[in-house]
Each structure stands twice: as structure tokens, then as C-alpha cells.
Amino acid sequence: MAALRVAGLPASSLGFYARPVDSAQPLAAFNEEQVFVLASTSKVVTSLAALDLLGQDFHWRTHAYARGALVDGRLAGDLLIVGGGDARLSSEELLHWFAQMRERGLRQIDGNIVLDRFAFRITDADHLHTPEPGQHRPHHVWPDALPLDEGVLRISLAPTRGDRAELTLTPALQGLTLNNEVRMRAGGRCAAWASMAEVQGQPRLLVRGSWSRACGRRQIQVVPMSHGEFTTRAVAGLWRQAGGLLHGNVVDRPSTSTGSSGIQRDARGALEQPWSVHRSDSLPRLVHDINKNSNNLGSRNLWLSLSPGFPLQAATLAGAQARVLRWLQAQGLADGDIQVDSGSGLSRTERGKPRAMVQLLCNAWGARLAEAFVASLPIAGVDGTLAHRMTRGAATGQAFLKTGSLLDARALAGYVKARSGNVYAVAAMVNHPRAVRATRALDALIEWIVRNG
């Protein structure tokens, strides 16, 4: 409390609860039944629900279907690529997958490459409570069934002997015009920024700034366009890079509230078998990336993957919400204990009570999913979003906590190993317009648990 007073925040802005994982008797409690904005600690709910409901062998799968006869390396029709929600699909992985298709004999596509993103049935109303994506807000990109590189264009800058720096785009986007205005200057500042515009119906990327030889090679990022347009423009170049020929175009089939996927069924209703499949890492690896790095797109795509029937049935936000609500009730939580909207923490409608979060954490500790979940949490002073917090003190290496951060919210949720050897489930939250000041107070609370638990 002293650290909170030093920060100039009222006691009413703080809630916390800590209890041993094997006992119902709390070590410390304050405003534990008050409802707080969870921020990214809502990823704890997404992760635990996914590990329990989907199982640790779950993978996102991207399917390819040949629409026509494949003879002597030539496909007399379209190649249909059906997204399965893989938020970690990268241009490097897609290039490797295309190379595998070439090794199997597919060299030429007479028709189109058709991108099918019907696995997620998303409407505009589903985004009402989350921020609008922006060119320079890659952490705000919306979920999609077939994203690539998380919708982020990476611009690598390197010094040259000429008058402009060298720019390299990953991935290369078909039809994108690049204007390089990054000037080489002796002793110049290492500063560059990018902006997108549309000129005569085509996208144009303008990169400006000042560079010098001392700057070396660095990278900036921009979200240039929607997932659909980004992936469409990238796929054409990646197929060529893999050595393939395409006589048609890359065609996007966006998700809508109506319509159906291009996957076909036989007379008995059975789904056709794909020609090739790309699998993501298994769920523990996906959850590791989501929690260590607080990956919003990964969490939102995983949340949608909890929708009943997915992936054979298109996922909806309402379906995922209803299934997780039933799961929370099965965990012994009451209505109003925890409310999650999109699973990432970007929405301020995602709220919960510190006591309820600790109850979930205690349930998880004794479950089969415990090892994978705990391994995904940032470690104080060591890695992830806690790499630069609690670097000196009793908590270093002893606290395994998901962080949460919004302009008016700070939060921690996870496990703390005390000097006594006891392990405590902990949830601590601050909601206040000046919540940024509470970081030291939350860290001090974790230090206290390590020393006194």
C-alpha cells in the first residue's frame, strides 16, 4: 500500500488476491471481489480454456485443394488454399510449403490461386470493443482465418555508399510501389518512418528518414492494408519465388456472414481430402508465444478457434464466448466473476475479479495442462514481458506472471514461488487513468509474497 500511496493512486484502484495453490486460505486479499479491467491477463483465460478444451495436440491447419487434374506438373484448374486460423503463418513458412508442393510435382497452375478465409465468420459488430488497426499499430490487427506475417510488412534499412539507404521489404507485395526517401547523411540520425497511400488505385509505400553508416541494419514495421489484400499480394510473389508458374491470378474469398467455403462434400456429406496440409506448431508452443510476448492476434485467433465445431464449422465470436462461459461455470465460477470478449485484453469489456482469476489458476495447477501453461508465462527479470521488471530482488526468477497493460490498467496474474517453498496463485490489478504509475507497486507486492509467503 505504501508503494501505491507513493504513486499517488487511491487504494480503491487496486485489487489483489494471493493464496497457496494447495489451500483455500489466502495469504493476502484486498478488493478481491471488485471487478477490474483485465487487460492482457485475459490471455490467461484464453490459454487455459484452449489447453483444456482443444487439447495439447491441437494445431492450426491450412489446407490446399487441387481443382482439376494434375498431369505432368500442370494443374488444369485452381489451387484453393483454405485458411484455418493460423496466426503464426509466416511468408517463410508459406514459401517452404510452396516448395514442398513443387517437390510433389506441382509446377504450373493454369487457373487461379484462390484464398478461402471462411473458417472465421466475423462481422463488423465483432470489433466494436477493440481498437481500430492502424498503419503503425501492428498489435491491433484484427483476427483472420488466413493471415500472413500477422499482416505486418517489415522494412529493413541498411546503409549504402549512395545517397539513399537500402530498403528491403518482407514479404514483397505484388503491385506495391516503393518510394525511398531515406537519405544517407554523414553523422545523420538513425530515424525512418513509413506511410501508405493509394495512387491511381494502387498502393504506394513512402519511406522517409535520415540514415548513416553508423546506423547499421535496422527494421521498422507497418500494417499497410487489410489481411485479405496483404496476403493476396504476397502469395503471388511467394509462388513465383518457389519456382512455380501461375497463368491466372491470386483471388481472395473474404469471410462474410453469409456464403460458404470452397471445400466440397461428397454424396454422403463427407468433406473432400486436401491435396496438401500445412500445420502450425502444437498448442503449447502457440500458447507460449501468446503469453511470453503478449501476442494479440494469436490470442484472438485462438479464442475464435474455441467456437463449437471449429474447424469443420465456421467459427463465430458469439460461439466462442458461449463455449468459454460454459467452461468458466464448469470451473466453479459464478456469473459476473470473469467476462471475456475477444480473448486478448484489448477490450475494456474484458473484466474480472482477482479472486476469480486466482481460482482459475489454482484449478489449473493440479490439472494436466499445468506444465504447458506455466512454461508459457513470462519469468520475472528473465524473459518475455517481464524481462526488464523485477531484475534485482527476491522475485527474480521466482515469479511466473502474465502481464496486462492498457492506458488505464495494469495487471499481473500467475504463480509466485516463495522462499518458504510454497507456491502461490496471484492476481493483482490496478484500474486508474494514471495506472502506469502502479507498475512499481505491483512489483513490490510480488516481492513481498516471495519474502513472506
C-alpha positions as CSV (number, residue, x, y, z in Angstrom):
1,M,0.0,0.0,0.0
2,A,2.9,2.3,0.7
3,A,4.1,2.0,-2.9
4,L,0.6,2.8,-4.1
5,R,0.5,5.9,-2.0
6,V,3.9,7.0,-3.3
7,A,2.5,6.6,-6.8
8,G,-0.4,8.9,-5.9
9,L,-3.1,6.3,-6.6
10,P,-6.1,5.7,-4.3
11,A,-6.5,2.3,-2.6
12,S,-9.8,1.7,-4.4
13,S,-7.9,1.5,-7.7
14,L,-6.1,-1.7,-6.6
15,G,-7.3,-5.3,-6.2
16,F,-5.3,-8.3,-5.4
17,Y,-5.6,-11.9,-4.1
18,A,-2.9,-14.5,-3.3
19,R,-3.4,-18.0,-2.0
20,P,-1.4,-21.2,-1.9
21,V,-2.2,-23.4,-4.9
22,D,-3.0,-26.3,-2.5
23,S,-5.0,-24.3,0.1
24,A,-8.1,-22.2,0.2
25,Q,-6.7,-19.9,2.9
26,P,-5.5,-16.6,1.3
27,L,-2.1,-15.1,2.1
28,A,-3.3,-11.6,1.1
29,A,-6.5,-10.1,-0.2
30,F,-7.7,-6.6,-1.0
31,N,-10.8,-5.6,-3.1
32,E,-10.7,-9.2,-4.3
33,E,-14.4,-9.2,-5.2
34,Q,-14.2,-5.9,-7.1
35,V,-14.4,-6.2,-10.9
36,F,-11.4,-4.8,-12.8
37,V,-10.4,-4.4,-16.4
38,L,-8.2,-7.5,-17.1
39,A,-6.1,-6.0,-19.9
40,S,-3.8,-8.8,-21.3
41,T,-4.2,-11.0,-18.3
42,S,-7.4,-12.1,-20.1
43,K,-5.0,-14.2,-22.2
44,V,-4.8,-16.4,-19.1
45,V,-8.4,-17.3,-19.6
46,T,-7.9,-17.9,-23.3
47,S,-4.9,-20.1,-22.8
48,L,-6.3,-22.2,-20.0
49,A,-9.6,-22.7,-21.9
50,A,-7.8,-23.7,-25.1
51,L,-5.4,-26.1,-23.4
52,D,-8.3,-27.8,-21.6
53,L,-10.9,-27.8,-24.4
54,L,-8.8,-28.2,-27.5
55,G,-6.0,-30.4,-26.0
56,Q,-2.3,-30.1,-26.3
57,D,-2.2,-31.9,-29.7
58,F,-4.2,-29.1,-31.3
59,H,-2.7,-27.5,-34.4
60,W,-4.0,-24.8,-36.8
61,R,-4.1,-26.3,-40.3
62,T,-4.0,-24.6,-43.6
63,H,-5.3,-26.8,-46.5
64,A,-4.7,-26.8,-50.2
65,Y,-7.1,-28.4,-52.7
66,A,-6.4,-29.1,-56.3
67,R,-9.3,-28.0,-58.5
68,G,-8.6,-30.1,-61.6
69,A,-6.4,-32.8,-62.9
70,L,-2.6,-32.6,-62.2
71,V,-0.8,-34.1,-65.2
72,D,3.0,-33.7,-65.8
73,G,3.3,-30.9,-63.2
74,R,0.4,-28.9,-64.7
75,L,-2.8,-28.3,-62.7
76,A,-5.7,-27.8,-65.1
77,G,-7.7,-25.6,-62.7
78,D,-7.4,-23.6,-59.5
79,L,-5.3,-24.2,-56.4
80,L,-7.7,-23.5,-53.4
81,I,-5.9,-22.5,-50.2
82,V,-8.2,-22.7,-47.1
83,G,-7.2,-20.8,-44.0
84,G,-7.6,-22.5,-40.7
85,G,-6.8,-19.6,-38.4
86,D,-3.0,-20.0,-38.2
87,A,-2.0,-16.7,-36.7
88,R,1.7,-17.6,-36.9
89,L,1.8,-18.4,-40.6
90,S,4.8,-16.5,-42.0
91,S,5.9,-15.8,-45.5
92,E,9.0,-18.0,-44.8
93,E,6.7,-20.9,-43.9
94,L,4.4,-20.4,-46.9
95,L,7.4,-20.3,-49.2
96,H,8.6,-23.6,-47.7
97,W,5.1,-25.1,-48.2
98,F,5.0,-24.0,-51.8
99,A,8.5,-25.6,-52.3
100,Q,7.1,-28.8,-50.9
101,M,4.2,-28.6,-53.4
102,R,6.8,-28.2,-56.2
103,E,8.6,-31.3,-55.0
104,R,5.4,-33.2,-55.2
105,G,5.1,-32.3,-58.8
106,L,3.0,-29.1,-59.0
107,R,4.9,-26.7,-61.2
108,Q,2.2,-24.8,-63.1
109,I,-1.3,-23.6,-62.2
110,D,-3.5,-22.9,-65.3
111,G,-6.2,-21.3,-63.2
112,N,-6.1,-19.1,-60.1
113,I,-4.7,-19.4,-56.6
114,V,-7.9,-18.9,-54.6
115,L,-7.6,-17.9,-50.9
116,D,-10.5,-19.1,-48.8
117,R,-11.0,-17.4,-45.3
118,F,-14.4,-18.7,-44.4
119,A,-13.2,-20.6,-41.3
120,F,-13.8,-17.4,-39.3
121,R,-17.3,-15.9,-39.7
122,I,-16.6,-12.4,-38.5
123,T,-18.8,-9.3,-38.7
124,D,-18.1,-5.6,-38.1
125,A,-20.1,-5.8,-34.8
126,D,-17.5,-8.3,-33.5
127,H,-14.9,-5.5,-33.5
128,L,-17.0,-2.9,-31.6
129,H,-15.0,-3.2,-28.3
130,T,-11.5,-3.5,-29.8
131,P,-9.3,-0.7,-31.3
132,E,-9.2,0.0,-35.0
133,P,-6.0,-1.3,-36.6
134,G,-3.7,1.4,-37.9
135,Q,-0.6,1.6,-40.1
136,H,1.7,1.8,-37.0
137,R,-0.3,-0.4,-34.6
138,P,0.6,-4.0,-35.5
139,H,-0.7,-5.2,-32.1
140,H,-4.2,-4.0,-33.1
141,V,-4.7,-6.1,-36.2
142,W,-8.0,-7.9,-36.3
143,P,-8.3,-11.7,-36.4
144,D,-8.5,-13.5,-39.7
145,A,-8.7,-17.1,-40.9
146,L,-5.7,-16.7,-43.3
147,P,-3.3,-14.0,-42.0
148,L,0.3,-13.9,-43.2
149,D,3.1,-12.4,-41.2
150,E,0.4,-11.1,-38.8
151,G,-0.5,-8.6,-41.5
152,V,2.8,-6.7,-40.8
153,L,5.2,-5.5,-43.6
154,R,8.8,-5.4,-42.3
155,I,11.1,-2.8,-43.8
156,S,14.8,-3.5,-43.4
157,L,17.1,-0.5,-43.7
158,A,20.8,-0.7,-44.3
159,P,23.5,1.9,-45.1
160,T,24.9,2.3,-48.6
161,R,27.6,4.3,-50.3
162,G,24.9,6.1,-52.4
163,D,22.6,8.9,-51.4
164,R,19.8,6.7,-50.1
165,A,19.7,3.8,-47.7
166,E,18.9,0.3,-48.9
167,L,15.4,-0.9,-48.3
168,T,14.2,-4.5,-48.3
169,L,10.5,-5.5,-47.9
170,T,9.4,-8.7,-46.2
171,P,7.3,-10.0,-47.8
172,A,7.5,-8.5,-51.3
173,L,4.0,-7.3,-52.2
174,Q,2.9,-7.5,-55.8
175,G,1.8,-4.2,-57.2
176,L,3.2,-2.1,-54.3
177,T,5.2,0.9,-55.4
178,L,8.1,1.8,-53.1
179,N,9.3,5.4,-52.8
180,N,12.6,5.5,-51.0
181,E,13.3,8.9,-49.4
182,V,15.7,7.7,-46.6
183,R,18.7,9.9,-47.2
184,M,22.3,8.9,-46.4
185,R,24.0,11.6,-44.3
186,A,27.3,11.6,-42.6
187,G,26.6,11.5,-38.9
188,G,22.9,11.6,-39.6
189,R,20.2,10.5,-37.2
190,C,19.0,6.9,-37.3
191,A,15.4,7.7,-38.0
192,A,12.9,6.4,-40.6
193,W,9.2,6.2,-40.9
194,A,6.7,4.8,-43.4
195,S,3.3,5.8,-44.7
196,M,0.8,4.2,-47.1
197,A,-1.2,6.0,-49.8
198,E,-3.2,4.9,-52.8
199,V,-2.2,6.4,-56.2
200,Q,-4.4,5.7,-59.2
201,G,-5.9,2.7,-57.5
202,Q,-2.5,1.1,-56.5
203,P,-0.8,1.1,-53.1
204,R,2.3,3.2,-52.6
205,L,4.7,3.0,-49.7
206,L,6.7,6.1,-48.9
207,V,9.6,5.6,-46.5
208,R,11.4,8.8,-45.3
209,G,14.2,9.5,-42.9
210,S,17.9,10.0,-42.3
211,W,20.5,7.3,-42.2
212,S,24.2,6.9,-41.7
213,R,26.8,4.1,-41.9
214,A,26.8,4.1,-38.1
215,C,23.1,3.1,-38.0
216,G,23.8,-0.3,-39.4
217,R,20.9,-2.6,-40.4
218,R,17.6,-2.0,-38.6
219,Q,13.9,-2.8,-39.1
220,I,10.7,-0.8,-38.9
221,Q,7.2,-2.2,-39.3
222,V,3.9,-1.0,-40.8
223,V,0.5,-2.5,-41.4
224,P,-0.1,-1.5,-45.0
225,M,-3.6,-2.9,-45.8
226,S,-6.2,-5.5,-44.8
227,H,-5.3,-9.1,-44.2
228,G,-7.0,-10.1,-47.4
229,E,-5.2,-7.6,-49.7
230,F,-1.8,-8.2,-47.9
231,T,-2.0,-12.0,-48.2
232,T,-3.2,-11.8,-51.8
233,R,-0.3,-9.6,-52.9
234,A,2.2,-11.6,-51.0
235,V,1.1,-15.1,-52.3
236,A,1.7,-14.3,-55.9
237,G,5.4,-13.4,-55.3
238,L,6.0,-16.3,-53.0
239,W,4.6,-18.8,-55.5
240,R,7.0,-17.4,-58.2
241,Q,9.9,-17.4,-55.7
242,A,9.2,-21.1,-55.1
243,G,9.7,-21.7,-58.8
244,G,6.0,-22.1,-59.7
245,L,4.2,-20.7,-62.7
246,L,0.7,-19.1,-62.4
247,H,-1.3,-18.3,-65.5
248,G,-4.2,-16.8,-63.6
249,N,-4.4,-14.5,-60.6
250,V,-4.5,-14.7,-56.8
251,V,-8.1,-14.3,-55.8
252,D,-9.3,-13.6,-52.3
253,R,-12.6,-15.0,-51.0
254,P,-13.2,-13.0,-47.8
255,S,-15.3,-14.2,-44.9
256,T,-18.8,-12.8,-44.7
257,S,-21.8,-13.6,-42.5
258,T,-23.3,-15.5,-45.5
259,G,-21.9,-17.8,-48.1
260,S,-19.9,-20.9,-47.8
261,S,-16.4,-22.3,-48.1
262,G,-15.0,-23.7,-51.3
263,I,-14.4,-27.1,-49.6
264,Q,-16.6,-29.7,-51.3
265,R,-18.6,-32.7,-49.9
266,D,-19.4,-36.0,-51.5
267,A,-22.8,-37.5,-51.8
268,R,-22.7,-38.8,-48.2
269,G,-21.7,-35.4,-46.9
270,A,-18.1,-36.2,-46.1
271,L,-15.5,-33.5,-46.7
272,E,-13.1,-33.9,-49.5
273,Q,-9.5,-34.7,-48.6
274,P,-7.0,-31.9,-49.1
275,W,-4.1,-32.3,-51.6
276,S,-1.6,-30.8,-49.1
277,V,-1.7,-29.6,-45.5
278,H,0.4,-27.1,-43.5
279,R,0.3,-27.5,-39.7
280,S,1.2,-24.9,-37.2
281,D,3.2,-25.7,-34.1
282,S,1.3,-27.6,-31.4
283,L,-0.9,-25.7,-28.9
284,P,1.7,-25.5,-26.1
285,R,4.0,-23.7,-28.5
286,L,1.2,-21.4,-29.6
287,V,0.3,-20.5,-26.0
288,H,4.0,-20.0,-25.2
289,D,4.2,-17.3,-27.9
290,I,0.9,-15.7,-26.9
291,N,1.8,-15.3,-23.2
292,K,5.5,-14.7,-23.3
293,N,5.1,-11.9,-25.9
294,S,1.5,-10.9,-25.3
295,N,0.6,-11.7,-28.9
296,N,-2.9,-10.2,-29.5
297,L,-3.5,-11.7,-32.9
298,G,-2.5,-15.2,-31.7
299,S,-4.8,-14.9,-28.7
300,R,-7.8,-13.6,-30.8
301,N,-7.4,-16.3,-33.4
302,L,-7.1,-18.9,-30.6
303,W,-10.2,-17.5,-28.9
304,L,-12.2,-17.9,-32.2
305,S,-10.8,-21.5,-32.5
306,L,-12.8,-22.3,-29.4
307,S,-16.1,-21.8,-31.2
308,P,-18.1,-25.1,-31.3
309,G,-17.4,-27.3,-34.3
310,F,-14.3,-25.4,-35.5
311,P,-12.7,-26.1,-37.9
312,L,-15.4,-28.1,-39.7
313,Q,-17.8,-25.4,-38.8
314,A,-17.0,-21.7,-39.3
315,A,-16.0,-20.0,-36.0
316,T,-18.0,-17.1,-34.7
317,L,-17.2,-14.8,-31.8
318,A,-20.6,-15.5,-30.2
319,G,-19.9,-19.2,-30.4
320,A,-16.5,-18.9,-28.7
321,Q,-17.9,-16.6,-26.0
322,A,-20.7,-19.0,-25.2
323,R,-18.4,-22.0,-25.0
324,V,-15.9,-20.3,-22.7
325,L,-18.8,-19.1,-20.5
326,R,-19.9,-22.7,-20.0
327,W,-16.2,-23.7,-19.3
328,L,-15.9,-21.0,-16.7
329,Q,-19.1,-22.2,-15.0
330,A,-17.6,-25.8,-15.0
331,Q,-14.6,-24.3,-13.3
332,G,-16.8,-23.3,-10.4
333,L,-17.0,-19.6,-11.3
334,A,-20.3,-17.6,-10.9
335,D,-21.9,-15.3,-13.4
336,G,-20.0,-11.9,-13.3
337,D,-16.8,-13.4,-11.9
338,I,-15.0,-13.1,-15.3
339,Q,-16.2,-11.7,-18.6
340,V,-14.1,-12.1,-21.8
341,D,-14.9,-10.6,-25.1
342,S,-12.2,-11.3,-27.7
343,G,-9.7,-13.2,-25.6
344,S,-6.8,-10.7,-25.9
345,G,-7.4,-8.0,-23.4
346,L,-7.7,-5.2,-25.9
347,S,-11.3,-4.8,-25.0
348,R,-12.2,-3.0,-21.8
349,T,-15.3,-5.2,-21.6
350,E,-13.0,-8.0,-20.6
351,R,-13.2,-7.8,-16.8
352,G,-12.8,-10.0,-13.8
353,K,-12.4,-10.3,-10.0
354,P,-8.9,-11.0,-8.6
355,R,-10.3,-13.9,-6.5
356,A,-11.9,-15.5,-9.6
357,M,-8.6,-15.3,-11.6
358,V,-6.8,-17.0,-8.7
359,Q,-9.5,-19.7,-8.5
360,L,-8.8,-20.5,-12.2
361,L,-5.1,-20.5,-11.6
362,C,-5.4,-22.9,-8.7
363,N,-7.6,-25.2,-10.7
364,A,-5.0,-25.2,-13.5
365,W,-2.1,-26.0,-11.1
366,G,-3.4,-29.5,-10.4
367,A,-4.5,-30.2,-14.0
368,R,-2.8,-32.0,-16.9
369,L,-2.3,-28.7,-18.6
370,A,-0.2,-27.1,-15.8
371,E,3.2,-27.7,-17.2
372,A,2.5,-26.2,-20.7
373,F,0.7,-23.2,-19.2
374,V,3.3,-22.4,-16.5
375,A,6.1,-22.7,-19.2
376,S,4.3,-20.0,-21.3
377,L,4.3,-17.4,-18.6
378,P,6.9,-14.6,-18.5
379,I,9.5,-15.1,-15.7
380,A,10.3,-12.0,-13.6
381,G,13.6,-10.5,-14.6
382,V,14.3,-13.2,-17.1
383,D,12.2,-13.2,-20.3
384,G,9.0,-12.2,-22.1
385,T,7.2,-9.1,-21.0
386,L,8.9,-9.3,-17.6
387,A,12.4,-9.4,-18.9
388,H,13.1,-5.9,-17.6
389,R,11.0,-6.0,-14.5
390,M,12.0,-7.3,-11.0
391,T,15.5,-7.8,-12.3
392,R,17.1,-7.3,-8.9
393,G,15.4,-8.7,-5.8
394,A,13.7,-11.7,-4.3
395,A,11.3,-12.2,-7.2
396,T,13.9,-12.6,-9.9
397,G,13.3,-16.0,-11.5
398,Q,10.7,-16.9,-8.9
399,A,7.5,-15.3,-10.4
400,F,5.8,-16.6,-13.4
401,L,3.2,-14.0,-14.4
402,K,1.1,-12.8,-17.4
403,T,1.3,-9.0,-17.6
404,G,-1.5,-6.7,-18.6
405,S,-1.2,-3.1,-19.8
406,L,-3.7,-0.6,-21.2
407,L,-3.6,3.2,-20.8
408,D,-5.8,3.0,-17.7
409,A,-5.0,-0.6,-16.5
410,R,-2.0,-2.6,-15.2
411,A,-2.3,-6.2,-14.1
412,L,-0.4,-9.4,-13.2
413,A,-1.7,-12.9,-12.9
414,G,0.2,-16.2,-12.4
415,Y,2.3,-18.0,-9.9
416,V,4.9,-17.0,-7.3
417,K,7.3,-19.3,-5.5
418,A,8.1,-18.0,-2.0
419,R,11.3,-18.5,-0.1
420,S,9.4,-21.0,2.1
421,G,9.0,-23.2,-0.9
422,N,5.2,-22.6,-1.1
423,V,3.7,-21.7,-4.5
424,Y,1.0,-19.0,-4.6
425,A,-1.5,-18.2,-7.3
426,V,-1.7,-14.4,-7.6
427,A,-3.8,-11.8,-9.3
428,A,-3.2,-8.1,-8.9
429,M,-4.9,-5.3,-10.9
430,V,-5.0,-1.5,-11.0
431,N,-7.6,0.5,-12.9
432,H,-7.0,4.2,-12.9
433,P,-6.3,6.9,-15.5
434,R,-2.7,7.0,-14.1
435,A,-2.3,3.3,-13.9
436,V,1.2,3.4,-15.4
437,R,2.4,4.7,-12.0
438,A,1.3,1.4,-10.4
439,T,3.9,-0.8,-12.0
440,R,6.4,-0.5,-9.1
441,A,3.6,-1.1,-6.6
442,L,2.6,-4.3,-8.3
443,D,6.2,-5.5,-8.5
444,A,6.6,-4.6,-4.8
445,L,3.6,-6.8,-4.0
446,I,5.2,-9.8,-5.8
447,E,8.5,-9.2,-3.9
448,W,6.5,-9.2,-0.6
449,I,4.9,-12.6,-1.4
450,V,8.3,-14.1,-2.2
451,R,9.7,-13.0,1.1
452,N,6.7,-13.6,3.3
453,G,4.8,-16.4,1.7
